[in-house]
């Protein structure tokens, strides 16, 4: 078999374990991330996703010679989006090359041909530090923008290696010993899992699984129910249907079901009927009262629960509500899992949510294909209540951060500083993120179309503060942010995006 000559900057097809080949670019790894021992490998950033991984050289193919072959065997929507991202990157790179070609042509005349870039060997640790164009690549970077370095050769007789798969081919659990160091977010997906015995005695299992890498999903043969078609639920149901799941839907406002019926969903007349018809029923509603009413109210979930039926609460509520619902569901022989999600309407539509689950671990495993369809990563963190506590902390931080960003923008305006310049500088520093850029740009454009309702982030702040009070832990930053959101609500911003907290500072 011919040798594959690859280097930093090359576009490739990377095969990671059981996942299909995916387009990526070889980049320099972070300085604190050591190269795995063993076979020669390269650090690859995958297009269309935030995933990075060390990939063995045997599992890499040059991008251009194998493009048609890969497109024929992969048909998933996210796969096509990734290929489109590669083409957009190539288009931009070509434009930059064209712009500078005339200026460079004269100076390059008569110059000797440069030596080809050194091929990185397995034990060549220094080579991975890369040049100036690649050394700043991290997992938070946008699409790669350094000048391309073309593949030096192709492969004949190439054969993919596959990792052995047990049980569910799409959701394999790796249990690491307690002495293992926490997994880096930059490690390959198949190694971003861990089991830890915490001081509380609860078991925490983290499972990372990207639908973008997975490309296509083998849907479970279990019948899925879904209650609640709001900003988050609508995107979740749409992705479940796209990936081939059999879904029955219900919503308090029945008209919202029509679109999903057209896409192939079945209609349930009541929550009890949906649960009776389905093996696993998810719910995603606005607050603790709505979650309780859905289960305990007339024709509610509890009336449809039978032994073996699974109920998955995806709403962000409070730990007390979760524990109550878990008790009443299991008292009827049902199986309970909480699985609140971190994300927005756009991330829900894109199937890129982060799912934090707790409760019945067997239900978590049964939901594998569903979680892959709706999210990029899922975590299982022990007994019921833990996921809600974690999600409230996450949303508390996000809500407080958004209020601080709005405060900074308005202070810039008050001191006659350019808000756009403030944003430009911010997005070049350590706090740069898609979240900051999108929210700030929307504020400057006066666009407060809801991606995550302001009233919901205020609810989460209130619940997080209450949770802090229950364990006598101070939350002064969250309390201050909560007051700003309450003022925004008083200014009729409840149904706008959370970024509308900005208006609390200018009125």
C-alpha positions in Angstrom: 0.0 0.0 0.0 1.3 3.4 -1.0 2.4 5.9 1.8 0.0 8.7 2.6 2.0 12.0 2.6 0.1 14.5 4.8 0.9 17.7 6.6 -0.6 20.5 8.6 -3.1 22.4 6.5 -4.2 19.4 4.3 -7.8 18.7 3.7 -8.7 15.1 4.5 -11.4 12.5 5.0 -11.1 11.2 8.6 -12.5 8.0 9.9 -13.1 7.9 13.7 -14.0 4.5 15.1 -17.5 3.4 14.0 -18.4 6.7 12.5 -18.5 7.3 8.7 -15.7 9.2 6.9 -16.0 13.0 7.6 -14.3 16.0 5.9 -11.7 17.8 8.0 -8.4 19.7 8.0 -5.1 18.7 9.7 -4.3 21.5 12.2 -1.8 22.0 15.0 -3.1 20.7 18.4 -3.3 22.9 21.4 0.0 23.3 23.2 -1.2 21.4 26.3 -2.6 18.4 24.4 0.0 15.6 24.0 0.1 13.4 21.0 -1.1 9.8 21.7 1.5 7.1 21.8 1.6 4.4 19.3 0.8 4.7 15.6 1.4 7.8 13.6 -1.5 10.2 13.8 -2.6 13.7 13.0 -4.8 16.2 14.8 -7.9 16.9 12.6 -10.6 19.6 12.9 -13.8 18.4 11.3 -15.9 20.7 9.1 -19.5 21.4 10.0 -18.9 20.7 13.7 -16.8 21.8 16.6 -15.2 18.3 17.0 -11.5 17.7 16.9 -9.7 14.4 17.2 -6.3 12.6 16.9 -6.8 10.3 13.8 -4.4 7.5 12.9 -2.8 8.0 9.5 -4.4 4.7 8.2 -7.8 6.3 8.9 -7.1 9.4 6.7 -7.6 9.9 3.0 -6.8 13.0 0.9 -9.9 15.1 0.4 -9.9 15.8 -3.4 -9.1 12.4 -4.8 -11.8 10.7 -2.7 -14.5 13.4 -2.7 -16.9 11.7 -5.2 -16.4 8.3 -3.5 -17.4 9.7 -0.1 -20.4 11.7 -1.3 -21.8 8.5 -2.8 -21.7 6.5 0.4 -22.8 9.3 2.8 -26.2 11.0 2.3 -26.9 12.6 5.7 -28.0 16.3 5.9 -25.2 17.2 8.3 -22.7 15.4 6.1 -23.8 17.6 3.1 -23.5 20.7 5.3 -20.0 19.7 6.2 -19.0 19.2 2.5 -20.6 22.6 1.7 -18.4 24.1 4.5 -15.3 22.7 2.9 -16.3 24.1 -0.5 -16.9 27.5 1.0 -13.5 27.4 2.7 -11.8 26.4 -0.6 -13.7 29.3 -2.4 -12.4 31.8 0.2 -8.9 30.5 0.1 -8.9 30.6 -3.7 -10.1 34.3 -3.6 -7.2 35.2 -1.2 -4.7 33.4 -3.4 -6.0 35.2 -6.5 -5.8 38.6 -4.8 -2.1 38.2 -3.9 -0.9 36.2 -7.0 -0.1 39.3 -9.1 2.0 40.9 -6.3 3.9 37.7 -5.7 4.6 36.7 -9.3 7.4 39.3 -9.9 9.2 38.6 -6.7 9.0 34.8 -7.2 10.6 34.9 -10.7 14.0 33.4 -10.7 13.6 32.2 -7.1 14.4 28.5 -6.5 11.5 26.2 -5.8 10.9 26.0 -2.0 11.4 22.7 -0.3 8.2 20.8 0.4 6.9 21.0 4.0 8.3 18.3 6.2 6.1 15.3 6.7 5.2 14.9 10.3 6.4 11.6 11.8 4.9 9.9 14.7 7.6 10.9 17.2 8.1 14.4 15.8 6.6 16.3 18.7 7.9 19.7 17.7 6.5 19.5 14.2 3.0 19.7 15.7 3.7 23.2 17.0 3.2 24.3 13.4 3.9 27.7 11.7 2.3 31.1 12.4 -0.7 30.3 10.2 -1.8 27.3 12.2 -0.5 27.7 15.8 -3.6 29.6 16.9 -6.1 27.0 15.8 -8.2 25.9 18.7 -11.6 24.3 19.1 -13.2 27.7 19.4 -11.9 29.0 16.1 -14.2 29.6 13.1 -13.7 27.7 9.9 -9.9 27.3 9.1 -8.5 30.3 7.3 -4.8 29.6 6.7 -3.4 29.1 3.2 -4.0 25.6 1.9 -1.1 23.1 1.6 -2.0 20.5 -1.1 -1.9 16.8 -0.6 1.4 15.4 -1.9 0.1 12.0 -2.9 -2.9 9.6 -3.0 -3.5 6.1 -1.7 -4.1 2.9 -3.6 -5.5 -0.1 -1.9 -6.7 2.0 1.0 -8.7 0.1 3.6 -10.5 1.7 6.6 -9.9 0.2 10.1 -12.9 0.0 12.3 -13.1 -0.1 16.1 -15.1 -3.1 17.4 -18.6 -2.1 18.4 -20.7 -3.8 21.1 -24.3 -3.3 21.9 -25.7 -0.1 20.3 -23.5 0.7 17.3 -24.1 4.4 17.7 -23.7 5.0 21.5 -20.9 3.0 23.0 -20.0 3.6 26.7 -16.4 3.6 27.9 -16.0 3.3 31.7 -12.7 4.7 32.9 -11.3 4.2 36.4 -11.6 6.8 39.1 -7.9 7.5 38.9 -8.1 8.7 35.3 -7.6 12.4 34.7 -10.7 14.3 33.5 -11.1 13.9 29.7 -10.1 16.9 27.6 -12.7 18.4 25.4 -10.2 18.1 22.6 -9.9 14.3 22.8 -11.5 12.0 20.2 -15.2 11.5 20.7 -14.8 7.8 21.6 -12.6 8.8 24.6 -14.6 11.7 25.9 -16.5 9.5 28.3 -15.8 8.8 32.0 -17.2 7.4 35.2 -16.4 9.0 38.5 -17.5 8.1 42.0 -18.1 11.5 43.6 -18.0 12.4 47.3 -21.8 12.2 47.4 -21.6 8.5 46.4 -23.5 9.2 43.2 -22.2 7.9 39.9 -21.5 10.3 37.1 -21.1 9.1 33.6 -20.3 11.5 30.8 -21.1 10.3 27.3 -20.2 12.5 24.3 -21.6 11.6 20.9 -21.8 13.9 17.9 -24.5 13.6 15.3 -22.4 15.7 13.0 -19.7 13.1 13.0 -22.3 10.3 12.9 -23.8 11.7 9.8 -26.7 9.3 9.7 -28.5 7.5 12.6 -30.1 4.2 12.9 -33.4 5.1 14.7 -34.7 3.1 17.6 -37.6 0.8 16.8 -39.3 2.1 20.0 -42.3 4.3 19.5 -41.5 7.9 20.5 -43.9 10.4 22.0 -43.3 14.2 22.3 -45.3 16.7 24.4 -44.7 20.4 23.9 -43.8 22.1 20.6 -42.3 25.4 21.7 -39.0 26.9 20.5 -37.0 24.0 21.7 -39.4 21.1 21.2 -40.2 22.0 17.6 -36.6 21.6 16.5 -36.2 18.4 18.5 -39.3 16.8 16.9 -38.2 17.9 13.4 -34.8 16.2 13.9 -36.4 13.0 15.3 -38.6 12.7 12.2 -35.7 13.5 9.8 -33.7 10.7 11.3 -36.5 8.2 10.8 -38.0 7.9 14.3 -41.7 7.1 14.7 -43.1 10.1 16.6 -46.5 10.9 18.1 -46.9 14.6 19.1 -49.2 16.6 21.4 -49.3 20.3 22.1 -51.6 22.4 24.2 -52.2 24.6 21.1 -53.2 21.8 18.7 -52.5 23.9 15.6 -48.8 23.6 16.2 -49.0 19.9 15.5 -50.2 20.3 11.9 -46.7 20.9 10.4 -45.3 17.8 12.1 -48.3 15.7 11.0 -47.4 16.8 7.4 -43.8 15.6 8.0 -45.0 12.2 9.1 -45.7 12.5 12.8 -48.8 10.9 14.4 -51.3 13.0 16.5 -52.1 12.2 20.1 -55.3 13.8 21.5 -54.1 14.0 25.1 -50.8 13.4 27.0 -52.3 10.2 28.5 -53.0 8.9 25.0 -49.5 9.7 23.8 -48.0 7.8 26.7 -50.3 4.9 26.1 -49.3 4.7 22.4 -45.6 5.1 22.9 -42.7 3.3 24.5 -40.7 6.5 25.4 -42.4 9.9 25.8 -40.5 13.1 26.0 -41.8 16.4 27.3 -40.5 19.9 26.9 -42.6 22.7 28.5 -42.0 26.1 30.0 -41.8 25.9 33.8 -42.4 23.7 36.9 -46.2 24.4 37.0 -46.6 23.3 33.3 -44.5 20.2 33.9 -46.6 19.2 36.9 -49.9 19.9 35.1 -48.8 17.8 32.2 -48.2 14.8 34.4 -50.8 15.2 37.2 -53.6 17.1 35.4 -56.7 15.8 33.7 -55.9 13.3 30.9 -52.3 13.7 32.0 -49.2 11.6 31.6 -49.8 9.7 34.8 -53.0 8.2 33.5 -51.2 6.6 30.6 -48.2 5.2 32.6 -48.0 1.5 32.7 -45.2 -0.8 33.9 -42.2 -0.4 31.5 -43.4 2.9 30.0 -40.6 5.5 29.8 -41.0 9.2 30.6 -38.2 11.7 29.8 -38.6 15.3 31.3 -36.6 17.7 29.2 -38.0 20.9 30.7 -35.7 23.1 32.9 -37.5 23.1 36.2 -36.4 22.8 39.8 -35.0 19.7 41.6 -38.1 19.4 43.8 -40.4 19.1 40.8 -38.1 16.5 39.2 -38.0 14.4 42.3 -41.8 14.6 42.6 -42.4 13.6 39.0 -39.8 10.7 39.3 -41.6 9.3 42.3 -45.1 9.4 40.8 -44.0 7.9 37.5 -42.0 5.1 39.1 -44.9 4.4 41.6 -46.9 3.3 38.6 -44.2 1.0 37.3 -42.9 3.6 34.8 -39.2 4.4 34.2 -38.1 8.0 34.6 -35.2 10.1 33.1 -34.6 13.9 33.3 -32.8 15.3 30.3 -32.9 19.1 30.2 -31.0 20.7 27.3 -28.6 23.5 26.9 -28.9 25.5 23.7 -31.2 27.8 21.7 -33.9 27.5 19.0 -31.2 27.6 16.3 -29.2 24.9 18.0 -32.3 22.8 18.4 -33.2 23.2 14.7 -29.6 22.2 13.8 -29.7 19.1 16.1 -26.7 20.5 18.1 -28.1 20.7 21.6 -26.2 19.6 24.7 -28.2 17.1 26.8 -27.7 16.6 30.5 -29.5 13.5 31.8 -30.0 11.8 35.2 -32.3 9.1 36.6 -32.8 5.6 35.1 -29.6 4.8 33.2 -31.3 2.1 31.1 -33.7 4.7 29.8 -30.8 6.9 28.9 -29.3 4.1 26.9 -32.7 3.4 25.2 -32.8 7.1 24.2 -29.4 6.9 22.4 -30.6 7.4 18.8 -33.0 10.1 20.0 -30.2 12.0 21.7 -28.0 11.7 18.7 -30.7 13.1 16.5 -31.4 16.1 18.7 -27.9 16.9 20.1 -24.2 16.9 19.6 -23.3 15.7 23.1 -25.1 14.0 26.0 -24.1 13.5 29.6 -25.5 11.1 32.2 -24.8 12.3 35.7 -26.4 10.0 38.2 -29.7 10.1 40.2 -32.7 12.2 39.3 -32.3 15.8 40.3 -28.6 16.1 39.4 -29.3 17.1 35.8 -31.7 19.9 36.8 -29.2 21.2 39.3 -26.5 21.2 36.7 -28.7 22.9 34.1 -29.8 25.6 36.5 -26.1 26.4 37.3 -25.3 26.5 33.5 -28.3 28.8 32.8 -27.5 31.0 35.8 -24.0 31.6 34.4 -25.3 32.2 30.9 -28.0 34.6 32.1 -25.6 36.6 34.3 -23.1 36.8 31.4 -25.7 38.1 29.0 -26.7 40.8 31.5 -23.1 41.8 31.9 -22.5 42.0 28.1 -25.6 44.2 27.8 -24.3 46.4 30.6 -20.9 46.8 28.8 -22.6 47.8 25.5 -24.7 50.4 27.2 -21.8 51.8 29.2 -19.8 52.1 26.0 -22.6 54.1 24.5 -22.9 56.3 27.6 -19.1 57.1 27.5 -19.2 57.8 23.8 -17.4 54.7 22.8 -18.3 52.8 19.6 -20.4 49.8 20.5 -19.3 48.0 17.3 -15.6 48.6 18.2 -16.3 47.3 21.7 -17.7 44.1 20.1 -14.9 43.8 17.6 -12.3 44.0 20.4 -14.3 41.6 22.6 -14.5 39.0 19.8 -10.7 39.1 19.4 -10.0 38.3 23.0 -10.4 35.4 25.4 -14.2 35.8 25.7 -14.7 35.4 22.0 -17.6 33.0 21.1 -20.4 32.5 18.7 -22.8 33.3 21.6 -21.2 36.7 22.2 -21.0 37.7 18.6 -24.5 36.7 17.6 -26.2 38.2 20.7 -24.3 41.5 20.4 -24.9 41.8 16.7 -28.6 41.3 17.2 -28.6 44.0 19.9 -26.8 46.5 17.6 -29.3 45.6 14.9 -32.3 45.9 17.2 -33.2 42.3 16.5 -34.8 40.6 19.5 -36.6 37.7 17.8 -36.6 35.0 20.4 -34.0 32.3 20.2 -34.3 31.7 24.0 -37.1 33.6 25.7 -36.1 36.3 28.2 -38.9 35.1 30.6 -37.4 31.6 30.6 -33.8 32.8 31.4 -35.3 34.9 34.2 -37.2 31.9 35.5 -33.9 29.9 35.5 -32.1 32.6 37.4 -34.9 32.7 40.0 -34.8 28.9 40.4 -31.0 28.9 40.6 -31.1 31.6 43.4 -33.7 29.5 45.3 -31.5 26.4 44.9 -28.6 28.4 46.3 -30.7 29.4 49.3 -31.7 25.8 49.9 -28.1 24.9 50.6 -27.2 28.3 52.2 -24.9 29.2 49.3 -24.7 32.9 48.2 -25.5 33.8 44.6 -25.1 37.6 44.6 -24.2 37.9 40.8 -27.2 35.9 39.8 -29.4 37.9 42.2 -28.2 41.2 40.6 -28.7 39.8 37.0 -32.2 38.6 38.0 -33.2 42.1 39.0 -32.2 43.4 35.6 -34.2 40.7 33.8 -37.2 41.5 36.0 -36.9 45.2 34.9 -36.8 44.0 31.3 -40.0 42.0 31.9 -41.7 45.0 33.3 -40.8 46.7 30.0 -42.7 44.0 28.1 -39.7 42.1 26.9 -40.7 38.7 28.3 -41.5 37.2 24.9 -38.4 38.6 23.2 -34.9 37.0 23.2 -32.9 37.0 26.4 -30.6 39.6 24.7 -33.5 42.1 25.1 -32.2 42.5 28.7 -30.2 45.3 27.0 -33.4 47.4 27.0 -33.5 47.4 30.8 -30.4 49.6 30.7 -31.6 52.2 28.2 -35.0 52.9 29.7 
